[in-house]
Amino acid sequence: MYAVPDVDEVVAVAKDLGIHLGPDEAVKYQKYLIEQLDQLDTFVQARLEEANPPMVSAAREPGHRPSPEEDPLNAWMWKCRIEGSDDGLLAGKTVSYKDHVAVAGIPMSFGSFALEGFIPDFDATVVTRVLKEGGTIIGKNVMNGLSGGFGTGGAIGDYGRPLNPHNHDHVTGGSSAGSAAAVAAGEVDISFGGDQGGSIRIPAAYSGIVGHKPTFGLLSHFGIGFGSDQSIDYTGPMTRTVEDAAATLQATAGYDPYDPRQTRDVPTTIDILGGLTDGISGLRIGVLGEGFDDAEDDVRDLVMTAVDVLSEAGADVSKVSIPEHHDIWAAQAALTGEGALAVFKTGFFGAFTRTYYPASIIAAINKMWASQADVLTPRSKLSLIASEMSRRNYHGRVYAKAQNVRPTYIKAYDAALANVDVLVMPTCIMTAPKNHTPGSYLEAVEDNLATVNSKGSRNTLPFNYTGHPALALPVGKSSAGLPVSIQLVGRFFDDPLLMRAAYAYQQSTDWDNIIGVHS
């Protein structure tokens, strides 16, 4: 049922839209508005058949919220057990998801108390495909949420801070923080994270695991929440070994009719495992100079040592410069901010495409935004306010330019990738920062706002914008015992090549020591 608007409400709503109605004029509008609202109400309540996405293993137990004793790292939002097919690429593997991925029958909070108790009624495509390939789903992981912000400092988060298994005093990285902690600690084999600026690769780097952001569109994003522009958002596997990441990507990648972001370039399937062990003899690796700017000494030294390992395995190494690597931030910031504002105003999961819209999630998030926008992180609030001012000052030109200059930046990286096969650089130019617990609410707000200028995403964020595949690979530990990671970047849909290079490195090193947790 709907609330019947009085004349004053008609005038007020019109004014919010920049439309000015006089009282007598508003009476005329009220009459027709009531008719249209009545038609919409009839449509919403009509028992019409709605085609639902496919679901594997529909019979499910509800699971439970783990106790502190069961979850010492605070990595888990929910524990469950959903068995997949008897065989497949992921048979025998346990799988979890960042808590922005829909798993039917399992609570989904997006890291926010405001959504406590919400349960989706459908599966994301990456859930369906994991189950078809034999994976066993064992839970959902804590994330920096719609009201979080604790992943890189800040200490604001409804469900607390996942602890870095290597050193509990240091952050795990966000926003796929719980996924990284659980994988690094060996509590799950595979976890799917989300990445809008590095949120798979940064926690992978800080936690000493493998994290892959695929080529844009290669892995379906259907059923996965986003709070920013759809053109920079990704999901991908986080694992302890390259072969698990490769198998996961092969099992889940490919065209999905439910994901309107995919282009005709996206293949139906992709072979990752077929060439995984072929070696890297003659592979051309370009060391991106700009990617090392301001890097900590331990990070620089360990990444370059990893490059030497790749060279000894047969790769040809050269130096590469891409000045645009540092300039891309302005375009990404413009796109991210106004994209988030558009989602905020239009509604979760956006509009304008012919696909399945998960009404339950859309309604839950939209209700929260409409009535509890104050629970958003300070950084999210700042972005929305700045973007609203941008819209008022430039009337959409900022967003349009951010989209339109994207090919210019893609061309800069593609030019380098015409002469080399893989670009390498530190995933993060520093190791995991020490966690700081603010002494007051205002200090926490300041800490969260300050993450806008964090250097942690300097090397990860550009590839969300361009769409190139990027893989974070652990290469050792600093003198303080904290993980260091190298990032491999390739041409569009060259994800198999990145996996092959990463596997060659893994096979050439004491891998158990590199990923081992000794805290």
N, C-alpha and C positions, 0 to 999 in steps of 0.2 A: 504494500500500500504506500501511497505517496502523500506528502503534505500539500494541501491545497494552498497555493500562494495567494496572499492578499495583495492589494494594489501597491502598498508600500514596499513589499518584497519584490514585486515586479520592477518597480522603479530602481530599487537598490541593486538588483542583479544586472539590470541593463546598464546602470552607471559603472559597475565593475568592468563591463565589457566596452566602456567608452561610448555607450549609447545613452542619450539623454531624452527621457520621456516625461511629458507633462502629465499631471494627475488624470485629466480627462482622456488623454491618449492611452495611458496605462490601463484604464478600464477596458478599452477595446482589446488590447493585447491580452489582458487577463482571461477574457472569454475564450480565445483561441488556444492560449497556453493550457488551460484546464482540459480542453478537448485533446490536445496532443499528449499531455501527461497521462490522461486516461487510456489513450491508445497504447502508449509505451508500457503502462502497468499491465494491461491485458496481454501484451506480447511477452513480457518478462515471466508472467505466471502461467502462460500457456504450456501444456504438456506436449511439446514438440520433440521429436527424436533429434538428439545431438550426437554426431559421430565422435566417439572417443578414441584417443590414441591407443595403440596396442598395449597389452599388459601381459607379461610373463609371470608365472607363479603368483596367481591372483590370491590364493589362500595364504594369509600371513598372520603371524602372531604380532601383537602390538609392541613388544619389546619393553625397554625400561630406561629410565635415567640412571646412569651409573653413580654409585656412591663415591666419595673421595678416596676410599680404600681401593676401589676397583679402578679408579681413574686418577692416579697420583700426579699426572702431568696436566690435569684439567684439559685434556685434548678432546673429550667426547661430549657431545650434546645428548646422544641417544645411542643405546645398544640394542641390536636386534639380530635376527638371523633369517635371511631369505635365501634359500638354496636355488641355484641356477640349474641349467641342463646338466646331464650326466657327463657330457664331454664337450670339448671346445678348446679354444686357445687359452682360456682363463680357468680351466678346470683345476680345482685344488687351490686356487688363489682366493684370498680374502680381500674384500673391496669395501671402501667407505667413501662418503661424499661430504664435501663442505656443505654446511647447512643452508645453502641457497639452491640446492638441487632437489627437485621434487621426487620423492619416493612414496608411492601411494600407501596410505595407512600408517606412515611414520611421521611423527611431529616435525614441523618445519618452522623455525623461528626467525630466520635471517639474523640471528644474533641479538634479537630484541625482545625484552619482556612484553612489549606491547602486542606481540603476536603469539604469546604463550598459549598453547592449546590448539593452534591451527594445524590441521591435518589435511594434506593434499589428497585428491582423489584420482590421481593419474601419475604415471612415471615419465620422467625425462627420458629422452632417447638414449642417453648414455647409460641409464639404468636398464632399459629394455635390452640393449645390445650386450651389456655385461652378463645379464642372466642367460641370454641365448647362447653365449660362449662359455658357460659353465662357471662363472664367478659366483662366489657366495658373499652376499652383502651383510656386513656385520654392524653397520651403524652410520651415524652422522657426526661430523666434527665441528667443534667450536670455531667460530669465525669472528673477525672484526665485523660487527653488524651494522644495521641501520642506526643503532645507537651505541656502536662499539667505538673503536679508535685506539685500542691498546697495543696493536701489533708492532708499532715502531716507537713506543714511548707513550706519553699521554695518559695512561692509566684510567681511561674511561671505557667501561665495557660492562654490559649487563651480565655476562656470564664469566667474567674474570679472564685472567691472562694464562694461556697455555704456556707451560714451562719448557724452555729449551733443554732437551735431554743432555746436551753437552755441557751446559752450565746454567743452572736455574736462575742465576742472577742476571742473565742476558736474555734479550728478547728473542722470540722465535721468528719474528717477521710476519707481516700480514699481507693480504687479509686471510689467506688460507693457513692460519696459524695452527689450528688443531690438527689439520691434515698432516702438516709437516712434522709436528711433534710425534704423532702416532706412528707415522711411517718410520721416522728416524729411530724410534724406540723399539721397532719390531712388533708393534701391536696390531699392525695390518700390513698386508703386502702392497696394496695399491690404494691410493686415494685420489679422487678427482677434485682439483682445486678450481678456483676462478681467477682470471687475470685481466685486469683493466689497465694496469700500468706496471705490472711485475708481480702480482699477488700470488702467482704460482712460483715464479723463479726466485723472488727475494726470500721467502721462507725456506725454499729448497736450499738456497745458498747459505743462509744462516744456520740451517739445521743439518747440513751435510748429506743431502740426498739428491736424486735426479728429479728435475722438474721440467716438463716440456710444454711450451706454448706453441700449438701447431700453426701451420699456415691458416690465415683467416678463412673460415668457412669449412675447413677440412673435417672438423669434428663438430657435430651438430650441437647447437646451443639451445635446442628446444627444451622447455621445462626447467630452465635455469634462470634465476632472477638476475636482474641487472639494475643498477641505479644510475647508470650513465649512458653515454651514447652507444648504441648497439654495434657500431662499426669498429669499436676498439675492445670489445669484450670477448673473452675466450674461456673455454674450459680445457683441461688437459690432465694427463697422469702425473702423479708424484709417486716415486718408487725408490727402493734401495739399489736396484740394479738396472742396467740399461736394457737387458733382455726382457725384464718385466714391463718397462715403459714401452718397448717396441711391440711386444705382444698385445698390450692394452690398446695402443693406438691402432694397430691393425684390426683388432677385434671390434673397435667402436667407430672408426673413421668412415667417411663416405657420405654420399648424397642422402639427404633426409627431406622428404616432401613437407615436413612440419616446420622446417627452418627456412624462413623466407630470406635470410641473409645470404644463403649460398648462391653462387653463380654457376653458370654452365661449365666452368672450369673444374668444379669439384667432381672427382671421379666417384663411381659407385663404390668401389673398394680400392684399397691401396696395399701393396705388398711391402711390408717393412722387414719381415723376418728372412725373406728369401736371400737377400744380399748382406745380412747383418754381419756375417763372419768372413766376408770377402777381403777384408783388410783395406789399407789406405795407401798402398803404393802408388805414387804419382799424384795423390790428392794435393791440390793447391790450397794452402792455408794462408790467409791474409791477416796479419796482426794489426788490429785497428788502433792506431796511435792515440786518437782522441779518447778511446775507451779506457786508457790508463791514466788520464789526467787526474791529478789529486789522489791517486790510489795510495792506500797504506803500503808501507814497504813490504810487509809480509804477504799482502795480497799480490802485489806486483811480482815478487820473487816466485811465489808458488805457481802463479798462472804462467809465467814464462818458463818455469821448470816443466810444467805440463806441456807447453808448446814444444820443448825439447824432446819430450817423450813421444809426441806425435811425429816429430821429425825423424827420430830414430826408428819409428815404425814404418817409415817410407814416405811421409808427406813432404812436399816442397813448401818451405816457409818463406814468406816475404812480408815486408812492411806495407801498410795501406793507410792512406789518409782520406777521411771524409769530413770536411769542415762542417757540413750540415748536421753532423751528429749532435752537436751542442745547440744548434739553432732550432731544432725541431720542437723544443719545449713549448714555445709560444703558441704554435699551431695546435699542438696536443691540448694545451690548457684551454684554449678557446673552444675547441671541439668538446672536451670533456664537460666543461661548465655549462655551456648552453645545451648540450645534449642531455645532461642531467636535469636541467630545468624543463626541457621539453617533455621528458618522461614524467617528471613531477606534475606537470600540468595536464598532460594528455592521459596519463594513466600507466600503471605498471604493464610492461610488455608492449607499450606503444600502440600504434594504429596503422591503418592504411594498407595492410597486406592481407591477402586471402590465405588464411591459415587457421589452425585451431588456437583459440584464445582461452587459457585456463581461467574461467570465471571466478573460481573460488579464491585463487591467489590474487587475482587482480582486485577483487572486491576487498579482501582483507588488507592489502597494502594501501589501497586508495582510502579506505576508512581511516587507517592509522595516519596517513599523511594529512587528511582533512581535519582530524580532531586532535592529533598528538604530534604535530610537526616539531614541537619543542624537544622530543626525545632524540631527534637527529643529532649526529655528532657536530661539534662546533665547526669542524672543517667542512662538513656537508652544508651546514647553514651558511657559512661564508661563501661557498661556491654558488649556492642558490641566490644569495643576495647580490653578489658581484655579477652574476649572469643576468639577473633581472635588470640591473642597472645598465649592463651592456646592451640588452635588448631595447631598453628605453632610449639609449643614446645613439645606437647604430642600426636599430630596426632590422636585425637579422643579418646584417652584412658581415659581422664577425664570424658567425657560424658558417655562412656560405663560403667565406674566404678560407676558413679552416678546412672545409671539405674540398674546395677547388684547388688548393695548393698541394694537396696530398700527392698527386702524381709527380710533382717536382721533387719531393723528398724521396719517393720511391725510386725515381730515376737516378738519384745520387747514389743510393745503395746498389741498385742494379748495375750501374756503371762499374763499381768496384767488383761486383760479383761476376762481371763478364771476364775478368782477368784472374780471379781466384774462385775456388769452389765453396769455401767456408770462411767466414769472418770469425775471429776470436777476440775476446776481451774479458776482463773480469765481469762476472755477473753483477756483483756489487763491489764498489771500490773500497769498502770497509768490511770488517767482520761484524758480527752481531753486536749492536750497542748494548751497554749495560742498562738494565731496566731502571727507570727513575719513577719513584712513587711520589706524586705531588703532595704537598702539605695541606692544600686547600682546594676547593672547587674551582676558584678562579685561576689558581696555578695550573690545575688540570686542563682548564679551557685553553690557557696560553700554550701549554705543551702540545695540545692537540692541534691548535691553529698553526703552530710552528712547523708541524710536519709537512705543510704545504711546500716548504723549501728544503725538504729532506734530499740528501744526495744519494739515498739508497736506491732510488729508481732511475738514476741518471743513464744507465746502460740498458735498462729493461724497457722503459717507457717508449722509446722511439719505435720499437717493433710492434707494439700494440697499434700504433698509428699507421705504420706502413703495411703491416700484415705479414711480414716475413716470418718464417718459422725460427724459433729461438729455444735453445735447450740449455738448461743449467746443469753443470756436471761438477761434483765435488772433486777437488784435486789435492786435498791435504788439510792440515791444521796449522794455525798460526802458533807463534811462540807461547801464546796464552791458552792454547788448546782449543781454539774456536775454528770451525770449518771455513774454508775458502773455496770459491767456486769459479769455474771458467764458463763463459757463455759462448755457445756455438750458434752462428746465424747463417742461414742458407737462402738459396733462391726459392721462390714460391713453389710449393709442393715437392721440395727436395728434402722433406722430413726423413725419408729413408736414409739419405746420405748423412744427415746429422747423427742419426742413430748409429750408423756404421762407424763414423769417426769416434763417437763416444764409446762404442763397444771396443774399438781398437785400443783406446786409452785404458779402459777398464782392464782389458786382458794383459796390458803391459805393466801393470802396477800391482802393489800389494793392496788390493781393493778392500779387503776386510779391515785393514788398518785405517784406510781412508774414511770409510763410512762408520767405523766402530765408535761406540759411545762408551767413554771411559770415566764419566763424571761419577 
